[in-house]
Amino acid sequence: MDDKIKQLGQRLKKARLERNDPQREFAFRIGVSIPTLYKMEQGDPSISIGKWEKALAVLDRLDDLDYLLAPRKSLFEEVRNQKRDKPRQRAGKKRIKK
């Protein structure tokens, strides 16, 4: 379980570095201390979800939070939705060849 949180921390650090954001500035933007940001990047499980939410917002990745425990769709529901959303085609007049 801790591996997933560590991976999350590594991805946070990578995203921060890709933006060329120093720890001090990024920590300030998300409202945490530098040691707390360091804990987040190390995958410390004691960091609250609210701090992660703020970090995702700063990275413009807040929508990623929606994927946590997102409701699963059944295959039957997916097919039903596709059929429902598919536009109906009118039957054309049959042409009689002479």
Backbone bond lengths (Angstrom), bond angles and torsions (degrees), N, CA, C in turn:
res aa  C-N    CA-C-N  psi(-1)  N-CA   C-N-CA  omega(-1)  CA-C   N-CA-C  phi
1 M - - - 1.448 - - 1.517 110.71 -
2 D 1.306 117.90 -43.56 1.453 120.68 -179.01 1.521 111.96 -62.92
3 D 1.336 117.12 -25.57 1.463 120.17 179.21 1.531 111.36 -61.33
4 K 1.312 117.03 -39.34 1.463 121.03 -179.57 1.526 110.48 -64.70
5 I 1.315 116.74 -41.56 1.460 120.45 179.92 1.526 110.04 -69.07
6 K 1.328 116.75 -37.52 1.466 119.99 176.29 1.523 110.62 -63.72
7 Q 1.314 116.64 -40.90 1.462 120.18 178.06 1.532 110.54 -64.09
8 L 1.311 115.99 -39.24 1.460 120.52 176.86 1.531 110.00 -60.86
9 G 1.316 116.43 -44.04 1.459 121.12 177.82 1.519 111.98 -61.98
10 Q 1.315 116.95 -40.16 1.467 120.91 178.54 1.526 110.87 -65.08
11 R 1.337 116.00 -39.18 1.463 119.43 178.74 1.529 110.82 -67.93
12 L 1.332 116.40 -35.52 1.464 120.01 176.54 1.525 110.07 -62.85
13 K 1.312 116.11 -46.96 1.469 120.59 179.90 1.528 110.40 -61.61
14 K 1.318 116.82 -43.67 1.463 121.10 -179.78 1.528 110.40 -61.35
15 A 1.335 116.76 -43.96 1.467 121.04 179.65 1.529 110.59 -63.29
16 R 1.318 116.14 -40.61 1.471 120.61 179.00 1.526 109.98 -63.81
17 L 1.327 116.98 -45.54 1.458 121.28 -178.89 1.531 112.07 -67.13
18 E 1.330 116.91 -35.26 1.465 120.24 177.19 1.524 111.29 -62.20
19 R 1.317 115.81 -28.28 1.467 121.22 177.67 1.528 111.42 -88.39
20 N 1.330 116.83 1.96 1.468 122.05 -176.65 1.526 111.34 54.68
21 D 1.312 115.22 41.00 1.459 122.20 -179.84 1.523 109.97 -96.44
22 P 1.326 118.91 115.59 1.469 119.75 174.62 1.528 110.72 -64.63
23 Q 1.327 116.49 152.22 1.466 120.43 -179.94 1.516 111.75 -53.28
24 R 1.328 117.20 -43.86 1.469 120.97 -176.79 1.519 111.72 -58.43
25 E 1.333 116.83 -47.26 1.464 120.64 -178.58 1.524 111.90 -69.19
26 F 1.319 116.20 -43.00 1.467 119.53 -179.57 1.527 110.43 -64.57
27 A 1.324 116.36 -43.77 1.469 120.19 178.40 1.523 110.26 -59.22
28 F 1.324 117.06 -42.57 1.467 120.77 178.70 1.523 110.78 -61.12
29 R 1.341 116.35 -45.05 1.463 120.15 -178.72 1.522 113.17 -62.18
30 I 1.322 116.99 -35.69 1.471 117.89 -178.47 1.521 111.97 -93.70
31 G 1.329 116.37 0.76 1.464 120.16 173.67 1.512 114.90 76.61
32 V 1.337 116.66 33.78 1.463 120.14 177.93 1.529 108.90 -128.54
33 S 1.309 115.63 166.12 1.454 120.43 175.57 1.528 109.48 -78.77
34 I 1.321 116.26 163.74 1.466 119.91 176.86 1.530 111.04 -61.12
35 P 1.350 118.84 -42.84 1.473 117.71 176.50 1.535 113.68 -60.19
36 T 1.336 116.86 -34.69 1.473 119.20 178.11 1.516 110.15 -68.46
37 L 1.325 117.81 -42.19 1.457 120.54 176.72 1.524 109.95 -60.97
38 Y 1.315 116.55 -42.00 1.467 120.42 177.80 1.532 109.66 -58.90
39 K 1.325 117.37 -43.30 1.470 120.71 178.34 1.525 110.86 -62.09
40 M 1.328 116.47 -40.89 1.469 120.15 178.30 1.523 109.86 -60.38
41 E 1.322 116.05 -46.38 1.454 120.23 -177.60 1.523 112.74 -70.03
42 Q 1.316 117.03 -20.43 1.460 121.33 176.51 1.526 111.78 -89.31
43 G 1.330 117.27 -7.25 1.458 120.90 178.47 1.516 113.84 83.69
44 D 1.316 116.34 32.55 1.468 120.93 177.89 1.530 108.89 -69.39
45 P 1.331 118.14 119.73 1.466 120.57 -176.59 1.531 114.50 -72.74
46 S 1.314 118.25 -4.86 1.470 119.64 -178.68 1.529 113.05 -83.47
47 I 1.322 117.70 -4.83 1.465 121.16 -178.15 1.530 109.01 -77.22
48 S 1.330 115.67 131.78 1.469 120.23 -175.46 1.532 111.39 -71.00
49 I 1.305 114.76 154.06 1.466 121.47 -179.59 1.524 110.76 -63.71
50 G 1.317 117.46 -27.89 1.464 121.31 178.60 1.520 112.04 -62.24
51 K 1.311 116.52 -37.78 1.469 120.13 177.76 1.528 110.50 -68.79
52 W 1.306 116.08 -38.37 1.459 119.97 176.41 1.532 110.38 -65.21
53 E 1.318 116.64 -39.22 1.462 120.51 179.11 1.534 110.07 -60.56
54 K 1.313 116.35 -44.68 1.465 120.85 179.65 1.534 110.52 -63.27
55 A 1.337 117.25 -41.93 1.466 120.94 178.63 1.523 110.52 -61.97
56 L 1.329 117.31 -43.64 1.461 120.69 178.77 1.522 111.19 -63.78
57 A 1.330 116.92 -37.02 1.463 120.53 178.37 1.528 110.55 -64.38
58 V 1.324 116.91 -43.94 1.463 120.71 179.24 1.527 111.03 -63.61
59 L 1.315 116.68 -36.07 1.469 121.38 178.87 1.531 112.29 -80.89
60 D 1.335 116.68 1.16 1.460 122.79 -176.46 1.527 110.93 58.35
61 R 1.335 115.45 41.74 1.466 122.13 -179.24 1.534 110.85 -128.58
62 L 1.322 116.64 23.98 1.461 120.73 -175.97 1.529 112.30 -59.37
63 D 1.318 117.22 -30.55 1.468 119.98 178.77 1.525 112.05 -62.25
64 D 1.334 116.99 -23.47 1.468 120.06 178.38 1.531 111.38 -61.27
65 L 1.308 116.41 -26.90 1.468 120.77 -179.55 1.526 111.14 -64.71
66 D 1.323 116.44 -27.41 1.467 120.81 -179.98 1.519 112.83 -65.10
67 Y 1.337 117.07 -19.83 1.459 119.96 -178.07 1.525 112.88 -81.22
68 L 1.318 117.62 -10.97 1.462 120.02 177.27 1.518 108.77 -73.90
69 L 1.286 116.30 120.96 1.460 123.33 -179.16 1.522 112.63 53.21
70 A 1.318 115.69 35.05 1.460 119.46 176.85 1.517 108.92 -63.83
71 P 1.315 116.82 143.57 1.463 118.35 179.50 1.523 110.29 -62.27
72 R 1.298 115.32 138.24 1.463 120.50 179.03 1.513 109.51 -87.41
73 K 1.300 114.95 142.54 1.461 119.94 177.36 1.513 108.57 -99.71
74 S 1.304 114.83 142.96 1.454 118.42 176.03 1.524 109.05 -83.63
75 L 1.293 115.96 155.92 1.456 120.94 178.71 1.524 110.12 -61.62
76 F 1.321 116.81 -37.69 1.465 120.96 179.57 1.522 110.53 -63.93
77 E 1.328 117.03 -41.70 1.462 120.99 179.15 1.527 110.68 -64.88
78 E 1.311 116.51 -39.13 1.465 121.92 179.42 1.523 110.74 -62.28
79 V 1.329 116.90 -46.55 1.468 121.20 179.61 1.524 109.96 -65.24
80 R 1.311 116.65 -42.21 1.467 120.83 179.12 1.531 110.46 -60.33
81 N 1.329 117.82 -42.87 1.461 121.93 179.20 1.522 111.42 -65.97
82 Q 1.325 116.83 -37.63 1.461 119.93 178.85 1.524 110.62 -65.79
83 K 1.329 116.17 -41.99 1.466 119.80 179.21 1.523 110.42 -66.26
84 R 1.322 116.21 -39.06 1.459 120.62 -178.84 1.525 111.06 -67.10
85 D 1.319 117.20 -38.70 1.459 122.01 -176.00 1.523 113.66 -83.47
86 K 1.328 116.03 -12.28 1.465 120.41 -178.10 1.534 109.27 -73.65
87 P 1.331 116.78 127.26 1.470 118.15 -179.95 1.525 110.97 -67.24
88 R 1.297 114.57 142.53 1.462 119.75 178.86 1.517 109.45 -77.98
89 Q 1.308 114.90 146.47 1.451 119.46 177.20 1.523 108.30 -108.03
90 R 1.300 115.25 136.21 1.454 119.36 177.95 1.532 108.98 -79.16
91 A 1.281 113.11 144.36 1.459 117.90 175.83 1.518 107.15 -75.94
92 G 1.298 116.65 128.59 1.472 120.58 179.32 1.519 110.63 -82.46
93 K 1.302 114.46 164.80 1.459 119.46 177.11 1.523 108.66 -71.05
94 K 1.281 114.89 136.84 1.461 119.10 178.06 1.515 108.99 -76.14
95 R 1.282 113.68 133.18 1.461 118.34 178.39 1.529 108.68 -95.78
96 I 1.245 114.19 133.41 1.452 119.94 179.76 1.525 107.87 -96.99
97 K 1.324 115.85 123.50 1.459 120.17 179.10 1.516 108.50 -79.14
98 K 1.293 115.66 136.98 1.469 120.91 179.06 1.481 111.65 -98.28
